[in-house]
Amino acid sequence: MSGYGAHLRGQHLAKRCAKLRREGLSLSEVARIAGVTKEQVSTKIQLGERLLSLTEPA
């Protein structure tokens, strides 16, 4: 994956992982739903939390 579209898809996936984790799902469940490995999911959640904090109203 390269290019701007891939970058946006990656950010969307990170936000989705963070939202799933906020709903109380375990890391394994988030990884299974999002289609990423368990090793990648915590990094995706951290990125997603940062991205969501930029877009959420204060």
RODRENDO-626674 format. One record per atom (N, C-alpha, C): residue number from 0; residue in three letters; chain; atom name; x, y, z. Coordinates in steps of 0.02 Angstrom, whole numbers, plus 50000, padded with zeros to 5 digits. Atoms other than C-alpha are relative to their C-alpha. Layout:
REM residues N
num:NUM&residu:ALA&chaine:A&atome:CA&xx:X&yy:Y&zz:Z
...
//
This chain:
REM residues 58
num:0&residu:MET&chaine:A&atome:N&xx:50042&yy:49941&zz:50000
num:0&residu:MET&chaine:A&atome:CA&xx:50000&yy:50000&zz:50000
num:0&residu:MET&chaine:A&atome:C&xx:50044&yy:50062&zz:50000
num:1&residu:SER&chaine:A&atome:N&xx:49965&yy:49936&zz:50000
num:1&residu:SER&chaine:A&atome:CA&xx:50067&yy:50168&zz:49953
num:1&residu:SER&chaine:A&atome:C&xx:49953&yy:50052&zz:49971
num:2&residu:GLY&chaine:A&atome:N&xx:50041&yy:49945&zz:50026
num:2&residu:GLY&chaine:A&atome:CA&xx:49992&yy:50336&zz:49916
num:2&residu:GLY&chaine:A&atome:C&xx:49953&yy:50028&zz:50052
num:3&residu:TYR&chaine:A&atome:N&xx:50044&yy:49964&zz:49954
num:3&residu:TYR&chaine:A&atome:CA&xx:49868&yy:50453&zz:49993
num:3&residu:TYR&chaine:A&atome:C&xx:49939&yy:49960&zz:50020
num:4&residu:GLY&chaine:A&atome:N&xx:50059&yy:50041&zz:49985
num:4&residu:GLY&chaine:A&atome:CA&xx:49720&yy:50335&zz:49981
num:4&residu:GLY&chaine:A&atome:C&xx:50015&yy:49947&zz:50053
num:5&residu:ALA&chaine:A&atome:N&xx:49980&yy:50050&zz:49951
num:5&residu:ALA&chaine:A&atome:CA&xx:49814&yy:50202&zz:50077
num:5&residu:ALA&chaine:A&atome:C&xx:50010&yy:50032&zz:50069
num:6&residu:HIS&chaine:A&atome:N&xx:49990&yy:49964&zz:49938
num:6&residu:HIS&chaine:A&atome:CA&xx:49860&yy:50330&zz:50208
num:6&residu:HIS&chaine:A&atome:C&xx:49932&yy:50013&zz:50035
num:7&residu:LEU&chaine:A&atome:N&xx:50067&yy:49988&zz:49972
num:7&residu:LEU&chaine:A&atome:CA&xx:49676&yy:50376&zz:50233
num:7&residu:LEU&chaine:A&atome:C&xx:49968&yy:49936&zz:50024
num:8&residu:ARG&chaine:A&atome:N&xx:50027&yy:50065&zz:49978
num:8&residu:ARG&chaine:A&atome:CA&xx:49624&yy:50192&zz:50242
num:8&residu:ARG&chaine:A&atome:C&xx:50032&yy:49978&zz:50065
num:9&residu:GLY&chaine:A&atome:N&xx:49965&yy:50017&zz:49938
num:9&residu:GLY&chaine:A&atome:CA&xx:49756&yy:50164&zz:50375
num:9&residu:GLY&chaine:A&atome:C&xx:49976&yy:50040&zz:50059
num:10&residu:GLN&chaine:A&atome:N&xx:50025&yy:49958&zz:49946
num:10&residu:GLN&chaine:A&atome:CA&xx:49694&yy:50310&zz:50477
num:10&residu:GLN&chaine:A&atome:C&xx:49929&yy:49979&zz:50019
num:11&residu:HIS&chaine:A&atome:N&xx:50069&yy:50023&zz:49986
num:11&residu:HIS&chaine:A&atome:CA&xx:49514&yy:50250&zz:50461
num:11&residu:HIS&chaine:A&atome:C&xx:50002&yy:49936&zz:50041
num:12&residu:LEU&chaine:A&atome:N&xx:49994&yy:50062&zz:49963
num:12&residu:LEU&chaine:A&atome:CA&xx:49565&yy:50077&zz:50521
num:12&residu:LEU&chaine:A&atome:C&xx:50022&yy:50013&zz:50072
num:13&residu:ALA&chaine:A&atome:N&xx:49977&yy:49983&zz:49933
num:13&residu:ALA&chaine:A&atome:CA&xx:49656&yy:50153&zz:50670
num:13&residu:ALA&chaine:A&atome:C&xx:49943&yy:50029&zz:50042
num:14&residu:LYS&chaine:A&atome:N&xx:50057&yy:49972&zz:49964
num:14&residu:LYS&chaine:A&atome:CA&xx:49503&yy:50254&zz:50718
num:14&residu:LYS&chaine:A&atome:C&xx:49949&yy:49946&zz:50018
num:15&residu:ARG&chaine:A&atome:N&xx:50048&yy:50055&zz:49987
num:15&residu:ARG&chaine:A&atome:CA&xx:49393&yy:50100&zz:50702
num:15&residu:ARG&chaine:A&atome:C&xx:50024&yy:49957&zz:50057
num:16&residu:CYS&chaine:A&atome:N&xx:49972&yy:50040&zz:49945
num:16&residu:CYS&chaine:A&atome:CA&xx:49509&yy:50000&zz:50815
num:16&residu:CYS&chaine:A&atome:C&xx:49991&yy:50035&zz:50067
num:17&residu:ALA&chaine:A&atome:N&xx:50007&yy:49962&zz:49937
num:17&residu:ALA&chaine:A&atome:CA&xx:49506&yy:50139&zz:50946
num:17&residu:ALA&chaine:A&atome:C&xx:49927&yy:50001&zz:50023
num:18&residu:LYS&chaine:A&atome:N&xx:50071&yy:49999&zz:49982
num:18&residu:LYS&chaine:A&atome:CA&xx:49316&yy:50149&zz:50941
num:18&residu:LYS&chaine:A&atome:C&xx:49978&yy:49932&zz:50026
num:19&residu:LEU&chaine:A&atome:N&xx:50018&yy:50067&zz:49976
num:19&residu:LEU&chaine:A&atome:CA&xx:49299&yy:49960&zz:50960
num:19&residu:LEU&chaine:A&atome:C&xx:50027&yy:49988&zz:50070
num:20&residu:ARG&chaine:A&atome:N&xx:49970&yy:50009&zz:49934
num:20&residu:ARG&chaine:A&atome:CA&xx:49417&yy:49963&zz:51109
num:20&residu:ARG&chaine:A&atome:C&xx:49962&yy:50041&zz:50052
num:21&residu:ARG&chaine:A&atome:N&xx:50040&yy:49958&zz:49955
num:21&residu:ARG&chaine:A&atome:CA&xx:49316&yy:50106&zz:51187
num:21&residu:ARG&chaine:A&atome:C&xx:49935&yy:49965&zz:50019
num:22&residu:GLU&chaine:A&atome:N&xx:50062&yy:50037&zz:49986
num:22&residu:GLU&chaine:A&atome:CA&xx:49163&yy:49992&zz:51175
num:22&residu:GLU&chaine:A&atome:C&xx:50012&yy:49943&zz:50048
num:23&residu:GLY&chaine:A&atome:N&xx:49985&yy:50050&zz:49950
num:23&residu:GLY&chaine:A&atome:CA&xx:49253&yy:49872&zz:51291
num:23&residu:GLY&chaine:A&atome:C&xx:50022&yy:49933&zz:49972
num:24&residu:LEU&chaine:A&atome:N&xx:49977&yy:50062&zz:50029
num:24&residu:LEU&chaine:A&atome:CA&xx:49311&yy:49739&zz:51170
num:24&residu:LEU&chaine:A&atome:C&xx:50073&yy:49987&zz:50019
num:25&residu:SER&chaine:A&atome:N&xx:49931&yy:50017&zz:49984
num:25&residu:SER&chaine:A&atome:CA&xx:49472&yy:49646&zz:51209
num:25&residu:SER&chaine:A&atome:C&xx:50044&yy:50011&zz:49938
num:26&residu:LEU&chaine:A&atome:N&xx:49954&yy:49991&zz:50056
num:26&residu:LEU&chaine:A&atome:CA&xx:49628&yy:49666&zz:51102
num:26&residu:LEU&chaine:A&atome:C&xx:49992&yy:49945&zz:49948
num:27&residu:SER&chaine:A&atome:N&xx:50009&yy:50056&zz:50047
num:27&residu:SER&chaine:A&atome:CA&xx:49599&yy:49495&zz:51026
num:27&residu:SER&chaine:A&atome:C&xx:49937&yy:50010&zz:49958
num:28&residu:GLU&chaine:A&atome:N&xx:50062&yy:49989&zz:50037
num:28&residu:GLU&chaine:A&atome:CA&xx:49421&yy:49539&zz:50979
num:28&residu:GLU&chaine:A&atome:C&xx:50007&yy:50057&zz:49950
num:29&residu:VAL&chaine:A&atome:N&xx:49989&yy:49944&zz:50046
num:29&residu:VAL&chaine:A&atome:CA&xx:49473&yy:49705&zz:50903
num:29&residu:VAL&chaine:A&atome:C&xx:50042&yy:49977&zz:49940
num:30&residu:ALA&chaine:A&atome:N&xx:49957&yy:50025&zz:50053
num:30&residu:ALA&chaine:A&atome:CA&xx:49610&yy:49618&zz:50803
num:30&residu:ALA&chaine:A&atome:C&xx:49961&yy:49956&zz:49951
num:31&residu:ARG&chaine:A&atome:N&xx:50039&yy:50044&zz:50043
num:31&residu:ARG&chaine:A&atome:CA&xx:49488&yy:49488&zz:50738
num:31&residu:ARG&chaine:A&atome:C&xx:49951&yy:50040&zz:49957
num:32&residu:ILE&chaine:A&atome:N&xx:50049&yy:49961&zz:50036
num:32&residu:ILE&chaine:A&atome:CA&xx:49356&yy:49615&zz:50688
num:32&residu:ILE&chaine:A&atome:C&xx:50033&yy:50044&zz:49948
num:33&residu:ALA&chaine:A&atome:N&xx:49966&yy:49954&zz:50045
num:33&residu:ALA&chaine:A&atome:CA&xx:49479&yy:49737&zz:50609
num:33&residu:ALA&chaine:A&atome:C&xx:50042&yy:49965&zz:49947
num:34&residu:GLY&chaine:A&atome:N&xx:49960&yy:50037&zz:50048
num:34&residu:GLY&chaine:A&atome:CA&xx:49577&yy:49602&zz:50520
num:34&residu:GLY&chaine:A&atome:C&xx:50074&yy:50014&zz:50003
num:35&residu:VAL&chaine:A&atome:N&xx:49929&yy:49989&zz:49990
num:35&residu:VAL&chaine:A&atome:CA&xx:49747&yy:49643&zz:50592
num:35&residu:VAL&chaine:A&atome:C&xx:50026&yy:49951&zz:50052
num:36&residu:THR&chaine:A&atome:N&xx:49972&yy:50046&zz:49951
num:36&residu:THR&chaine:A&atome:CA&xx:49867&yy:49542&zz:50699
num:36&residu:THR&chaine:A&atome:C&xx:49996&yy:50030&zz:50070
num:37&residu:LYS&chaine:A&atome:N&xx:50003&yy:49977&zz:49931
num:37&residu:LYS&chaine:A&atome:CA&xx:49866&yy:49552&zz:50887
num:37&residu:LYS&chaine:A&atome:C&xx:50059&yy:50046&zz:50016
num:38&residu:GLU&chaine:A&atome:N&xx:49942&yy:49957&zz:49989
num:38&residu:GLU&chaine:A&atome:CA&xx:50039&yy:49632&zz:50879
num:38&residu:GLU&chaine:A&atome:C&xx:49988&yy:50070&zz:49974
num:39&residu:GLN&chaine:A&atome:N&xx:50012&yy:49935&zz:50031
num:39&residu:GLN&chaine:A&atome:CA&xx:49975&yy:49774&zz:50769
num:39&residu:GLN&chaine:A&atome:C&xx:49945&yy:50039&zz:50035
num:40&residu:VAL&chaine:A&atome:N&xx:50061&yy:49967&zz:49977
num:40&residu:VAL&chaine:A&atome:CA&xx:49814&yy:49812&zz:50860
num:40&residu:VAL&chaine:A&atome:C&xx:50013&yy:50054&zz:50053
num:41&residu:SER&chaine:A&atome:N&xx:49989&yy:49949&zz:49949
num:41&residu:SER&chaine:A&atome:CA&xx:49885&yy:49907&zz:51009
num:41&residu:SER&chaine:A&atome:C&xx:50028&yy:50064&zz:49970
num:42&residu:THR&chaine:A&atome:N&xx:49974&yy:49941&zz:50035
num:42&residu:THR&chaine:A&atome:CA&xx:49982&yy:50023&zz:50894
num:42&residu:THR&chaine:A&atome:C&xx:49945&yy:50036&zz:49963
num:43&residu:LYS&chaine:A&atome:N&xx:50056&yy:49970&zz:50036
num:43&residu:LYS&chaine:A&atome:CA&xx:49827&yy:50051&zz:50789
num:43&residu:LYS&chaine:A&atome:C&xx:49954&yy:50038&zz:50048
num:44&residu:ILE&chaine:A&atome:N&xx:50043&yy:49968&zz:49951
num:44&residu:ILE&chaine:A&atome:CA&xx:49726&yy:50093&zz:50945
num:44&residu:ILE&chaine:A&atome:C&xx:50031&yy:50065&zz:50024
num:45&residu:GLN&chaine:A&atome:N&xx:49967&yy:49938&zz:49978
num:45&residu:GLN&chaine:A&atome:CA&xx:49855&yy:50220&zz:51004
num:45&residu:GLN&chaine:A&atome:C&xx:49994&yy:50054&zz:49947
num:46&residu:LEU&chaine:A&atome:N&xx:50006&yy:49951&zz:50054
num:46&residu:LEU&chaine:A&atome:CA&xx:49856&yy:50305&zz:50834
num:46&residu:LEU&chaine:A&atome:C&xx:49928&yy:50023&zz:49994
num:47&residu:GLY&chaine:A&atome:N&xx:50071&yy:49982&zz:50006
num:47&residu:GLY&chaine:A&atome:CA&xx:49666&yy:50300&zz:50826
num:47&residu:GLY&chaine:A&atome:C&xx:49978&yy:50047&zz:50055
num:48&residu:GLU&chaine:A&atome:N&xx:50018&yy:49956&zz:49945
num:48&residu:GLU&chaine:A&atome:CA&xx:49650&yy:50380&zz:50997
num:48&residu:GLU&chaine:A&atome:C&xx:50025&yy:50071&zz:49987
num:49&residu:ARG&chaine:A&atome:N&xx:49973&yy:49934&zz:50016
num:49&residu:ARG&chaine:A&atome:CA&xx:49763&yy:50523&zz:50942
num:49&residu:ARG&chaine:A&atome:C&xx:49959&yy:50034&zz:49946
num:50&residu:LEU&chaine:A&atome:N&xx:50039&yy:49972&zz:50055
num:50&residu:LEU&chaine:A&atome:CA&xx:49666&yy:50547&zz:50781
num:50&residu:LEU&chaine:A&atome:C&xx:49931&yy:50021&zz:50023
num:51&residu:LEU&chaine:A&atome:N&xx:50066&yy:49983&zz:49975
num:51&residu:LEU&chaine:A&atome:CA&xx:49499&yy:50543&zz:50870
num:51&residu:LEU&chaine:A&atome:C&xx:50001&yy:50062&zz:50045
num:52&residu:SER&chaine:A&atome:N&xx:49996&yy:49942&zz:49956
num:52&residu:SER&chaine:A&atome:CA&xx:49558&yy:50671&zz:50997
num:52&residu:SER&chaine:A&atome:C&xx:50005&yy:50065&zz:49960
num:53&residu:LEU&chaine:A&atome:N&xx:49996&yy:49941&zz:50042
num:53&residu:LEU&chaine:A&atome:CA&xx:49592&yy:50791&zz:50853
num:53&residu:LEU&chaine:A&atome:C&xx:49933&yy:50019&zz:49969
num:54&residu:THR&chaine:A&atome:N&xx:50063&yy:49987&zz:50034
num:54&residu:THR&chaine:A&atome:CA&xx:49418&yy:50773&zz:50779
num:54&residu:THR&chaine:A&atome:C&xx:49940&yy:50007&zz:50047
num:55&residu:GLU&chaine:A&atome:N&xx:50056&yy:49997&zz:49953
num:55&residu:GLU&chaine:A&atome:CA&xx:49309&yy:50761&zz:50935
num:55&residu:GLU&chaine:A&atome:C&xx:49992&yy:50071&zz:50027
num:56&residu:PRO&chaine:A&atome:N&xx:50011&yy:49933&zz:49972
num:56&residu:PRO&chaine:A&atome:CA&xx:49227&yy:50920&zz:50998
num:56&residu:PRO&chaine:A&atome:C&xx:50022&yy:50002&zz:50073
num:57&residu:ALA&chaine:A&atome:N&xx:49973&yy:49993&zz:49932
num:57&residu:ALA&chaine:A&atome:CA&xx:49302&yy:50986&zz:51160
num:57&residu:ALA&chaine:A&atome:C&xx:49945&yy:50010&zz:50051
//
